[in-house]
Amino acid sequence: MASLLANDSEQMDRRTSRSICDAVGERLQQSLRPEPRLPTHLEQLLDQLKKRDRESGAH
């Protein structure tokens, strides 16, 4: 890694580095975006669990 830092002409400025990081982050968010909705049966089960939690006083 020291050899990468030794050549100043090839170092990347902060602005370019930040732009690349932002672009990679945006692409990852798009690629890893969860499914918009759960199947109906799973939503019903989650609703039942939430209801039981409320009834039992759990937070």
GROMACS elastic network, one bead per residue, 0.5 to 0.9 nm:
[ bonds ]
;  ai    aj funct       b0    kb
    1     4     6  0.52325   500
    1     5     6  0.67713   500
    1     6     6  0.88865   500
    2     5     6  0.52309   500
    2     6     6  0.61837   500
    3     6     6  0.50411   500
    3     7     6  0.69924   500
    4     7     6  0.61968   500
    4     8     6  0.85157   500
    4    10     6  0.79639   500
    4    11     6  0.78109   500
    5     8     6  0.66935   500
    5    10     6  0.83572   500
    5    11     6  0.69814   500
    6    11     6  0.88667   500
    7    10     6  0.59098   500
    7    11     6  0.70063   500
    8    11     6  0.52961   500
    8    12     6  0.87761   500
    9    12     6  0.85987   500
   12    15     6  0.82805   500
   12    16     6  0.64312   500
   12    17     6  0.63387   500
   13    16     6  0.55259   500
   13    17     6  0.62415   500
   13    18     6  0.86551   500
   14    17     6  0.50248   500
   14    18     6  0.59595   500
   14    19     6  0.85081   500
   15    18     6  0.51518   500
   15    19     6  0.61960   500
   15    20     6  0.87106   500
   16    19     6  0.50846   500
   16    20     6  0.62499   500
   16    21     6  0.86476   500
   17    20     6  0.52181   500
   17    21     6  0.62203   500
   17    22     6  0.86438   500
   18    21     6  0.50692   500
   18    22     6  0.60698   500
   18    23     6  0.85533   500
   19    22     6  0.51396   500
   19    23     6  0.61477   500
   19    24     6  0.86160   500
   20    23     6  0.51356   500
   20    24     6  0.61515   500
   20    25     6  0.85197   500
   21    24     6  0.51693   500
   21    25     6  0.60666   500
   21    26     6  0.86298   500
   22    25     6  0.50325   500
   22    26     6  0.61747   500
   22    27     6  0.86706   500
   23    26     6  0.51657   500
   23    27     6  0.62824   500
   23    28     6  0.86651   500
   24    27     6  0.51638   500
   24    28     6  0.61760   500
   24    29     6  0.86606   500
   25    28     6  0.51059   500
   25    29     6  0.61943   500
   25    30     6  0.86723   500
   26    29     6  0.51336   500
   26    30     6  0.62870   500
   26    31     6  0.86458   500
   27    30     6  0.51201   500
   27    31     6  0.60872   500
   27    32     6  0.84759   500
   28    31     6  0.50221   500
   28    32     6  0.58093   500
   28    33     6  0.81177   500
   29    32     6  0.52765   500
   29    33     6  0.56819   500
   30    33     6  0.53725   500
   31    34     6  0.88190   500
   33    36     6  0.83436   500
   34    37     6  0.84106   500
   35    38     6  0.71523   500
   37    40     6  0.84174   500
   37    43     6  0.85575   500
   38    41     6  0.81266   500
   38    42     6  0.62672   500
   38    43     6  0.60989   500
   39    42     6  0.54872   500
   39    43     6  0.64024   500
   39    44     6  0.88477   500
   40    43     6  0.50881   500
   40    44     6  0.62292   500
   40    45     6  0.87200   500
   41    44     6  0.51555   500
   41    45     6  0.63450   500
   41    46     6  0.87518   500
   42    45     6  0.50231   500
   42    46     6  0.61465   500
   42    47     6  0.85209   500
   43    46     6  0.50977   500
   43    47     6  0.61089   500
   43    48     6  0.86316   500
   44    47     6  0.50353   500
   44    48     6  0.62427   500
   44    49     6  0.87222   500
   45    48     6  0.50598   500
   45    49     6  0.63051   500
   45    50     6  0.87087   500
   46    49     6  0.50372   500
   46    50     6  0.61918   500
   46    51     6  0.85781   500
   47    50     6  0.50923   500
   47    51     6  0.61505   500
   47    52     6  0.86523   500
   48    51     6  0.50642   500
   48    52     6  0.62084   500
   48    53     6  0.85987   500
   49    52     6  0.51165   500
   49    53     6  0.61378   500
   49    54     6  0.86643   500
   50    53     6  0.50432   500
   50    54     6  0.62452   500
   50    55     6  0.86452   500
   51    54     6  0.51557   500
   51    55     6  0.61817   500
   51    56     6  0.86349   500
   52    55     6  0.50147   500
   52    56     6  0.60697   500
   52    57     6  0.85013   500
   52    58     6  0.85281   500
   53    56     6  0.52104   500
   53    57     6  0.61346   500
   53    58     6  0.50587   500
   53    59     6  0.71119   500
   54    57     6  0.51374   500
   54    58     6  0.60194   500
   54    59     6  0.74095   500
   55    58     6  0.77069   500
